């Protein structure tokens, strides 16, 4: 299952901030330096969904605020119910 994500790095604290324009808005405390924000994004989603980090990959937008992530083993409705 692919999910559109909009990332806001350097936030005061990490967390999910609902949907915006069809994409999940995620605030991250990490700065987008050396992949730290991407690592935090994957860890945050994995913890919320209670799945291993290896089941989450960034398909596109690795260096952008708009990303598409692929989550294995869960459908879109289940994921959004836990993340929003």
C-alpha positions in Angstrom: 0.0 0.0 0.0 1.4 3.4 -1.0 0.7 6.5 1.1 1.3 10.2 0.3 3.1 12.0 3.1 3.9 15.7 3.6 6.7 16.2 6.1 7.4 19.3 8.2 10.9 19.0 9.6 12.4 20.9 12.6 9.0 20.9 14.4 8.9 21.3 18.2 7.9 17.7 18.6 7.2 14.7 16.3 3.7 13.5 15.6 0.9 13.2 13.1 -1.1 16.3 12.2 -4.0 14.9 10.2 -4.6 15.0 6.4 -3.8 17.9 4.2 -4.7 17.8 0.4 -5.0 14.0 0.6 -1.6 13.5 2.2 -0.8 12.6 5.7 0.9 15.6 7.4 3.8 14.5 9.7 5.8 16.9 11.9 9.3 15.7 12.7 11.7 17.1 15.3 14.7 16.1 13.2 16.4 18.3 10.6 16.6 17.1 7.0 20.3 16.4 7.3 22.0 13.1 6.3 18.6 11.3 6.1 17.8 11.9 9.8 14.3 13.1 9.1 13.6 10.2 6.8 14.8 7.8 9.5 12.6 9.4 12.1 9.6 9.3 9.7 10.0 5.6 9.2 10.5 5.0 12.9 7.5 7.1 13.8 5.2 5.3 11.4 6.4 1.9 12.3 5.8 2.6 16.0 2.3 3.9 15.4 1.3 1.0 13.2 3.2 -1.6 15.4 5.1 -3.0 12.5 8.8 -3.5 11.8 10.7 -0.6 10.2 11.8 -3.0 7.4 8.2 -3.1 6.2 8.2 0.7 5.4 10.2 2.1 2.4 10.3 5.6 0.9 9.3 5.1 -2.8 9.7 8.7 -4.0 10.6 12.1 -2.6 13.5 11.1 -0.4 14.9 14.6 -0.6 11.5 16.4 -0.7 8.9 17.3 1.8 6.3 15.5 -0.3 7.0 11.7 -0.1 5.3 8.5 -1.2 5.9 5.6 1.2 5.1 2.0 0.8 3.9 0.0 3.8 3.8 -3.8 3.5 1.1 -5.9 5.2 -1.5 -3.3 5.9 -4.2 -1.6 3.8 -4.7 2.2 3.4 -7.9 2.3 5.6 -6.2 0.5 8.5 -3.1 2.6 8.3 -5.0 5.9 8.2 -7.2 4.9 11.1 -4.1 4.4 13.3 -2.2 7.5 12.0 -4.8 10.2 11.8 
